[in-house]
């Protein structure tokens, strides 16, 4: 399983970004996909996940939206109303089974993409 995240960048507070994560080497539709982020000096934290349903961290509810396109084997993270505290490296991850919020539940990880939100 290979995952490649892209779409990060520098944006002003209040702005939007859409991250993409392309998967290969996997029957994509069978996998639950998660997004995590890691800010400098902090642990990697759950952002959201999509499987049979959706789940989001409280800190991003109402601002971030996860979607997937199984035909394109890609999962997206639409981030709106960005805040400086959203600054982090964002990672996508994959797992079989029900969606999970714990980092250790995911067996496959892509390289991260940097998101920087300026105030």
C-alpha positions, 0 to 999 in steps of 0.5 A: 500500500502506498499513500501520497498526500499533497495539497499543503501550503501556506494560507492566511487565517480564515482561508481554505485548502484541500488536501488529497491522498492518492492510494495505490497497491490496494483495493481502495474501497475496502480500506478506511482512510484517516487523516492525522496531523502533527505540529512541531513538538506535539504528538500526531493527532487524529483529524478525521476518518472515513469508512462506512461513516465519518468521524472528526476531531472536535477541533475541526468539526464544522470546518473540515470535511473528508470525502473519497473517490473510490474510482480515483483511489483518492481521499480528500480533506477540505479545510475551511476557516483555517486557524493558525493552530491548524498548522502542522504536517498532515498525514493520511493513513489506511486500515482495514476494518471500522474507522478508528481514531487512534494512530496505532490502529492504522498500518499504512501511512503516507508522507505528510504534507505541510500546512501553514496558517499565518495569522 
